[in-house]
Amino acid sequence: MDSATSDRAAPGPRTPLAATADNGLKIVVVGGFGVGKTTLVRSVSEIRPLNTEETMTRAGEDVDDTTQVAAKTSTTVAFDFGRITLDARNVLYLFGAPGQERFWFLWDRLFSGTLGAVVLVDTRRLADSWYAIDRLEHHGMPFVVAVNDFGGPAHTEEQLREALDLPAHVPLLVCDARERASGKQVLLTLVEYLQHLRSLQSPPSPTARLQEAGSR
């Protein structure tokens, strides 16, 4: 399936978040098996995405949990790759991680050099997202959680946060991974969150320090 190449993302932050050669920001999309990671990368990528999908075989049925995704006929065995331009100075390089447990050993390598992550969640299989969140927290990597709408059980934000043990400061939003605009909003939310975290870590300016001292 070819990805759309028009309607680029709305302008994002002007200050680059990473000091790479072309200011490219590496983002990883993680989540459970069949949650829509490949679909998200395809829907937002401005280039023809690279994917490593293979046809699912009967041999895999005894290994992969296909509950709620019985109609799935292919699966990612390495990673998906796409790119989206936020503005003249910031480009996101998207890596979609494989969701099956037998490929989790690849995740740590994909996390290398990654600035932040998107965790895709299917409300029909919330427990499938626990490992992704755990690994990201282990690596100390910022992330947002996007609930991909499969028409599953409706939950309030509070219920979802409790089920995922998600801190209040981590952004949580609903998306449709098939829709380009919805996927872009997820990525923009992540970039804004990363900018917010960076601002908290930056030392105050001399002017701000003088103002603070004068108020004492």
MARLO-359843 format. One record per residue (C-alpha): residue number from 1; x, y, z; residue in three letters. Coordinates in nm, 3 decimals, decimal comma. Layout:
BEGIN
> nr_xx_yy_zz_rest
> NUM_X_Y_Z_ALA
...
END
This chain:
BEGIN
> nr_xx_yy_zz_rest
> 1_0,000_0,000_0,000_MET
> 2_0,151_0,337_-0,103_ASP
> 3_0,153_0,608_0,157_SER
> 4_0,018_0,957_0,101_ALA
> 5_0,274_1,213_-0,006_THR
> 6_0,075_1,536_0,024_SER
> 7_-0,053_1,745_0,316_ASP
> 8_0,258_1,769_0,526_ARG
> 9_0,240_1,805_0,900_ALA
> 10_0,155_2,140_1,055_ALA
> 11_0,457_2,347_1,162_PRO
> 12_0,619_2,215_1,477_GLY
> 13_0,878_2,362_1,711_PRO
> 14_1,144_2,577_1,551_ARG
> 15_1,427_2,471_1,779_THR
> 16_1,573_2,133_1,681_PRO
> 17_1,552_1,871_1,950_LEU
> 18_1,849_1,666_1,837_ALA
> 19_2,195_1,758_1,711_ALA
> 20_2,214_1,513_1,421_THR
> 21_2,359_1,601_1,083_ALA
> 22_2,022_1,697_0,938_ASP
> 23_1,835_1,756_1,265_ASN
> 24_1,648_1,432_1,213_GLY
> 25_1,461_1,309_1,519_LEU
> 26_1,442_0,934_1,562_LYS
> 27_1,105_0,819_1,694_ILE
> 28_1,003_0,459_1,768_VAL
> 29_0,645_0,331_1,752_VAL
> 30_0,590_0,037_1,986_VAL
> 31_0,299_-0,167_2,115_GLY
> 32_0,141_-0,508_2,109_GLY
> 33_0,101_-0,745_1,817_PHE
> 34_-0,142_-0,617_1,554_GLY
> 35_-0,207_-0,284_1,725_VAL
> 36_-0,147_-0,074_1,412_GLY
> 37_0,219_0,030_1,420_LYS
> 38_0,281_-0,045_1,052_THR
> 39_-0,044_0,130_0,960_THR
> 40_0,057_0,444_1,150_LEU
> 41_0,398_0,464_0,985_VAL
> 42_0,242_0,412_0,643_ARG
> 43_-0,031_0,669_0,693_SER
> 44_0,197_0,957_0,794_VAL
> 45_0,514_0,888_0,596_SER
> 46_0,588_1,134_0,316_GLU
> 47_0,810_0,875_0,146_ILE
> 48_0,724_0,524_0,040_ARG
> 49_0,773_0,346_0,373_PRO
> 50_1,012_0,058_0,415_LEU
> 51_0,858_-0,240_0,587_ASN
> 52_0,963_-0,594_0,667_THR
> 53_0,626_-0,763_0,664_GLU
> 54_0,606_-1,133_0,601_GLU
> 55_0,305_-1,354_0,546_THR
> 56_0,193_-1,525_0,865_MET
> 57_0,214_-1,903_0,855_THR
> 58_0,050_-2,180_1,050_ARG
> 59_0,378_-2,238_1,229_ALA
> 60_0,342_-1,898_1,389_GLY
> 61_-0,007_-1,967_1,519_GLU
> 62_0,135_-2,165_1,810_ASP
> 63_0,373_-1,880_1,898_VAL
> 64_0,186_-1,553_1,836_ASP
> 65_-0,132_-1,464_2,021_ASP
> 66_-0,380_-1,376_1,746_THR
> 67_-0,669_-1,311_1,983_THR
> 68_-0,881_-1,025_1,844_GLN
> 69_-0,660_-1,009_1,531_VAL
> 70_-0,755_-1,334_1,364_ALA
> 71_-0,790_-1,160_1,027_ALA
> 72_-0,427_-1,045_1,029_LYS
> 73_-0,236_-1,213_0,744_THR
> 74_0,108_-1,049_0,765_SER
> 75_0,341_-0,932_1,040_THR
> 76_0,650_-0,714_1,086_THR
> 77_0,962_-0,922_1,151_VAL
> 78_1,224_-0,645_1,187_ALA
> 79_1,096_-0,287_1,170_PHE
> 80_0,902_-0,037_0,961_ASP
> 81_1,059_0,290_0,852_PHE
> 82_0,908_0,617_0,737_GLY
> 83_0,980_0,989_0,741_ARG
> 84_0,774_1,301_0,796_ILE
> 85_0,885_1,665_0,781_THR
> 86_0,755_1,890_1,059_LEU
> 87_0,915_2,211_0,930_ASP
> 88_1,229_2,333_0,753_ALA
> 89_1,450_2,231_1,047_ARG
> 90_1,288_1,922_1,195_ASN
> 91_1,233_1,583_1,037_VAL
> 92_1,099_1,275_1,214_LEU
> 93_1,240_0,935_1,126_TYR
> 94_0,985_0,675_1,231_LEU
> 95_1,072_0,319_1,326_PHE
> 96_0,786_0,079_1,388_GLY
> 97_0,894_-0,207_1,618_ALA
> 98_0,764_-0,565_1,580_PRO
> 99_0,499_-0,652_1,834_GLY
> 100_0,541_-1,027_1,887_GLN
> 101_0,722_-1,138_2,199_GLU
> 102_0,971_-1,344_1,996_ARG
> 103_1,101_-1,021_1,835_PHE
> 104_1,125_-0,811_2,149_TRP
> 105_1,502_-0,863_2,159_PHE
> 106_1,520_-0,617_1,866_LEU
> 107_1,367_-0,334_2,066_TRP
> 108_1,675_-0,233_2,263_ASP
> 109_1,867_-0,186_1,938_ARG
> 110_1,586_0,023_1,790_LEU
> 111_1,586_0,237_2,104_PHE
> 112_1,949_0,334_2,048_SER
> 113_1,961_0,705_1,957_GLY
> 114_1,585_0,740_1,990_THR
> 115_1,453_1,069_2,123_LEU
> 116_1,102_0,954_2,215_GLY
> 117_0,837_0,694_2,146_ALA
> 118_0,471_0,639_2,070_VAL
> 119_0,298_0,350_2,245_VAL
> 120_-0,003_0,231_2,045_LEU
> 121_-0,277_0,068_2,252_VAL
> 122_-0,575_-0,150_2,161_ASP
> 123_-0,842_-0,131_2,435_THR
> 124_-0,941_-0,491_2,360_ARG
> 125_-0,591_-0,603_2,466_ARG
> 126_-0,460_-0,348_2,714_LEU
> 127_-0,224_-0,599_2,878_ALA
> 128_-0,030_-0,624_2,550_ASP
> 129_0,096_-0,270_2,608_SER
> 130_0,249_-0,328_2,949_TRP
> 131_0,581_-0,459_2,819_TYR
> 132_0,628_-0,161_2,586_ALA
> 133_0,567_0,089_2,864_ILE
> 134_0,792_-0,105_3,101_ASP
> 135_1,083_-0,110_2,854_ARG
> 136_1,052_0,260_2,779_LEU
> 137_1,048_0,346_3,147_GLU
> 138_1,349_0,119_3,196_HIS
> 139_1,537_0,313_2,929_HIS
> 140_1,418_0,646_3,071_GLY
> 141_1,271_0,734_2,733_MET
> 142_0,987_0,988_2,707_PRO
> 143_0,673_0,860_2,538_PHE
> 144_0,308_0,932_2,467_VAL
> 145_0,029_0,677_2,460_VAL
> 146_-0,213_0,671_2,165_ALA
> 147_-0,526_0,456_2,187_VAL
> 148_-0,591_0,321_1,838_ASN
> 149_-0,966_0,302_1,779_ASP
> 150_-1,060_-0,055_1,689_PHE
> 151_-1,415_-0,014_1,819_GLY
> 152_-1,326_-0,194_2,141_GLY
> 153_-1,454_-0,127_2,493_PRO
> 154_-1,500_0,239_2,579_ALA
> 155_-1,295_0,355_2,878_HIS
> 156_-1,254_0,687_3,049_THR
> 157_-0,909_0,846_3,061_GLU
> 158_-0,889_0,768_3,431_GLU
> 159_-0,967_0,401_3,369_GLN
> 160_-0,703_0,377_3,097_LEU
> 161_-0,439_0,546_3,308_ARG
> 162_-0,513_0,312_3,595_GLU
> 163_-0,506_0,002_3,373_ALA
> 164_-0,174_0,108_3,218_LEU
> 165_-0,033_0,249_3,542_ASP
> 166_0,029_0,567_3,346_LEU
> 167_0,154_0,879_3,528_PRO
> 168_-0,059_1,192_3,494_ALA
> 169_0,216_1,382_3,310_HIS
> 170_0,236_1,131_3,021_VAL
> 171_0,012_1,246_2,731_PRO
> 172_-0,275_1,010_2,646_LEU
> 173_-0,485_1,056_2,334_LEU
> 174_-0,715_0,865_2,100_VAL
> 175_-0,624_0,818_1,735_CYS
> 176_-0,710_0,633_1,418_ASP
> 177_-0,382_0,498_1,280_ALA
> 178_-0,535_0,475_0,932_ARG
> 179_-0,593_0,851_0,914_GLU
> 180_-0,296_1,070_0,824_ARG
> 181_-0,422_1,374_1,015_ALA
> 182_-0,482_1,166_1,327_SER
> 183_-0,137_1,008_1,309_GLY
> 184_0,027_1,348_1,260_LYS
> 185_-0,146_1,476_1,571_GLN
> 186_0,003_1,190_1,771_VAL
> 187_0,353_1,277_1,650_LEU
> 188_0,305_1,649_1,710_LEU
> 189_0,186_1,572_2,062_THR
> 190_0,505_1,374_2,121_LEU
> 191_0,727_1,653_1,989_VAL
> 192_0,547_1,912_2,202_GLU
> 193_0,589_1,686_2,504_TYR
> 194_0,961_1,648_2,432_LEU
> 195_0,993_2,026_2,401_GLN
> 196_0,816_2,066_2,734_HIS
> 197_1,050_1,820_2,904_LEU
> 198_1,351_1,993_2,753_ARG
> 199_1,234_2,330_2,883_SER
> 200_1,211_2,185_3,233_LEU
> 201_1,569_2,063_3,210_GLN
> 202_1,715_2,385_3,070_SER
> 203_1,885_2,616_3,323_PRO
> 204_1,712_2,951_3,374_PRO
> 205_1,847_3,248_3,180_SER
> 206_2,051_3,518_3,356_PRO
> 207_1,751_3,753_3,330_THR
> 208_1,524_3,497_3,492_ALA
> 209_1,775_3,441_3,772_ARG
> 210_1,796_3,817_3,838_LEU
> 211_1,419_3,846_3,842_GLN
> 212_1,397_3,555_4,084_GLU
> 213_1,662_3,708_4,309_ALA
> 214_1,486_4,045_4,306_GLY
> 215_1,158_3,890_4,416_SER
> 216_1,311_3,742_4,731_ARG
END
